[in-house]
Structure formats: structure tokens, C-alpha cells
Amino acid sequence: MKPMPDGVFAGSDMAAAVCIRTFQERGVRVPQDIAVVGFNNEVVGKLITPSLTTVNYPAREMGAAAAGMLVDHLKGTGKIGSISRLTIRADLIVRQSSVKKG
């Protein structure tokens, strides 16, 4: 693309790792030319070079909350539709793929 975007946010760490490798094969430097961020905090993010910045989301907590809402709905003690918002904290783990040096 021209102009090249500042960064890529991939839907998974594996997709981000493929992006990094593809950029490197084409002479695009990560993070100097383009930043890359993934999602999932998968092991691959620590194994690639540069290491991958990622969003660490609490999958177990999300699943437990969803299961609890479903059980309450099935018991008749809660309505799924009555819950307008449930916020579960996710963390950004900053690694080398998004940090531009000097």
C-alpha cells in the first residue's frame, strides 16, 4: 500500500506471526517500517523475531461469565437479553514488534 500504514492489528497471534514473516521476506522491517500487534497471547508471539505485541484476553473468565448467564437463564433466574453490558479486562502485552526505537 502507498502510503504504507503505521501498523497491522491481526485477529490472532498466528496471523500476526505470518504477517511479520511476510513483511521480512519482502524487506519490510518490523517495527521500524510497520508495527504488528496480535491477539490471543499465544506462544508463537514469544518465539518469533521480533517478539509480538499482543492482547491478552481472559478466555476462561469470558467463558465462565457466558456459561453463568446461560445457566441463570435456563433456571429462570436471569434473562440473557436483560444484560446490556459485561466488561472483562484485557491487557496489552507490549513486545518488540510494536516498539520503534529512536
C-alpha positions in Angstrom: 0.0 0.0 0.0 1.1 3.5 -0.6 1.4 5.1 1.7 2.1 2.1 4.0 0.0 2.0 7.2 1.7 2.6 10.5 0.7 -0.8 11.7 -1.3 -4.0 11.5 -3.6 -5.4 14.1 -4.2 -9.1 13.3 -7.1 -11.2 14.6 -4.7 -13.8 16.1 -1.1 -14.1 17.1 -0.6 -16.8 14.4 -1.9 -14.4 11.7 0.4 -11.7 13.1 3.4 -14.0 13.0 2.6 -14.8 9.3 2.4 -11.0 8.7 5.8 -10.5 10.3 7.4 -13.2 8.3 5.8 -12.0 5.1 7.0 -8.4 5.7 10.5 -9.7 6.5 10.6 -11.7 3.2 9.7 -8.5 1.3 12.3 -6.4 3.1 9.8 -4.5 5.3 11.3 -4.0 8.7 9.2 -4.7 11.8 8.7 -2.4 13.8 10.8 0.2 12.1 8.7 0.3 8.9 5.4 -1.1 10.3 4.2 -2.2 13.7 2.4 -5.5 14.2 0.1 -6.5 17.0 -1.7 -9.8 17.5 -4.5 -11.1 19.7 -4.6 -14.2 22.0 -1.2 -14.1 23.6 -0.2 -17.4 22.0 3.2 -19.0 22.5 4.2 -18.2 18.9 4.4 -14.5 19.9 7.4 -15.2 22.1 9.1 -17.5 19.5 9.2 -15.2 16.6 11.6 -12.3 16.0 10.8 -9.6 16.8 8.7 -10.8 19.6 5.0 -10.0 19.2 3.0 -7.3 21.0 -0.4 -8.9 21.7 -3.7 -8.5 23.5 -4.0 -11.0 26.4 -7.7 -11.6 26.9 -9.1 -13.7 29.7 -10.8 -16.5 27.7 -11.6 -18.6 30.8 -13.2 -15.6 32.5 -15.3 -14.8 29.4 -16.4 -18.4 29.1 -17.3 -18.7 32.8 -19.3 -15.5 32.6 -21.2 -16.6 29.5 -21.9 -20.1 31.0 -23.1 -18.5 34.2 -25.5 -16.2 32.3 -26.8 -19.2 30.3 -27.3 -21.3 33.4 -29.2 -18.5 35.1 -31.4 -18.1 32.0 -32.1 -21.8 31.9 -33.0 -21.8 35.6 -35.3 -18.8 35.0 -33.4 -16.6 37.4 -31.9 -14.4 34.8 -32.6 -13.2 31.3 -29.8 -13.1 28.8 -31.4 -10.2 27.0 -31.5 -8.1 30.2 -27.8 -7.9 30.4 -26.7 -4.9 28.4 -23.0 -4.9 29.1 -20.4 -7.1 30.7 -16.9 -5.7 30.8 -14.0 -8.1 31.2 -10.5 -6.6 31.4 -7.9 -7.5 28.7 -4.2 -6.5 28.8 -1.9 -5.3 26.1 1.5 -7.1 26.3 4.0 -4.8 24.7 6.9 -6.6 23.0 9.4 -5.7 20.2 7.0 -5.8 17.2 5.4 -2.5 18.0 8.2 -0.5 19.7 10.0 1.8 17.4 13.5 2.7 18.7 14.9 6.2 18.5 
